[in-house]
């Protein structure tokens, strides 16, 4: 058998619609004209394994051997000396795609930007050693971990480390960043979110800072493949939001990371609001960080509360009433039996119906809206607590509850891999709300979700859970009227 055989050369969307694809790159004309979602590219060509499998006819006679599809094979097992030829890398990547996205065959680039990035890899493979090494390294580590093949995982780590060195050489030469450089930076971020070691938070933070610096240096409008660059920026913003809202590194994170390449999309409007919330939180930290006897006069806190109110009003008017109509419907309460495959992920209150959404993209954007709303409300609650008031937590609890009502939809097997990052951003904020108001039952419910996310491959979920447990325990020991605990104000060693 000569060459590397594939079946069906068209893009995944054209094959699904059963129409002829013109095979244009980076996007086919059918997808461009349709405009509903970016063209997923041509990764979905099924790689045919070179092993031939004999099959028997009904009369018992053996028929002519036929190729066996890689999707039907056991996870790829490489020989003692790992073969990283083009054929082996192609098969390994195909196996990664079928394993990582196996539960949702109808996934598209609008629902999951990581899927779009991985779908475009075959069209870019061979053009950049950095990109080839970063993607194949990640795929090898993921498959090795998933199948408990330590040799494959170790070999993938070696490839990944060589990709890091390749990135360092590019940066040292001070060359203009290419799309492959940006793409690789996002792969590095994603790789770290799959780990759970002691240095993961620091390493992921370094990659987010690096990608932000590259994006600030380069005019994003100058790239030809707009959908690829938009997917890179979108993925970067979700990763940056997760870090800036949940780790002590948030004080050092460049706030512009959430405003880069801004468009008029509903999601970018929300990322802009979150960026403003970060400024409010940092100002609150300055008030909280001062000695107890030298608290700022009431006018300082009053000014901060006014800024929160204005931002909340703008969010409700400018986004909820002008941008939300561009989404595919609204959250729809549904029967609790719809998501019965994971009953422990249903809202804790049996009278509270979980939410269903038209698609995963809509679910992610509403999660982002509730996160932005909850951030504002938490600053208000914490500022009033700092003033020794007895604030009403009902408003911020409402938004935390809306997030919890969306968990069952996002944690479905078909959505879990694609919603993992967005769910981590939202769930972590709900957890912090319940820490603020001391709701142990809801806090424990949120903590029970993290193992599901971690089991899907996002090892960083375990680290976020550990950090929140430390804050919960520290908050329980705090006497009334003492300083608030915020990730921006304290370090891990102090809690």
Protein Blocks (a to p, Z undefined) as FASTA:
>chain_A
ZZjddehjbdfklmmnopacehiafbdfklmmnomaccebjmlpccddfbdcddddfkop
acddddddfklpccddddfbacfbfklmmmmmmmmmmmmmmmmmkbcfklpmklmmmmmm
mmmgojamklmmmmmmmmmmmmmmmnopaklmmmmmmmmmmmmmmmmmmmmnopacdfkl
mmmmmmmmmmmmmpccfklmmmmmmmmmmmmmmmmmpcfklpfblmlmmmmmmmmmmmmm
mmmmmpfklmmpcfklmmgoiafbfklmmmmmmmmmmmmmmmmmmmmmpcfklcccfklm
mmmmmmmmmmmmmmmmmmmmmmmmmpgcjaddddfklmmmlmmlpcfblkbccdddfblk
lmmmmmmmmmmmmmmmmmmmmmmmmnopacdfklmmmmmmmmmmmmmmmmpmklmmmmmm
mmmmmmmmmmmmmmmnopaklmmmmmmmmmmmmmnopamlmmmmmmmmmmmmmmmmpcgh
iacddfklpcfklZZ
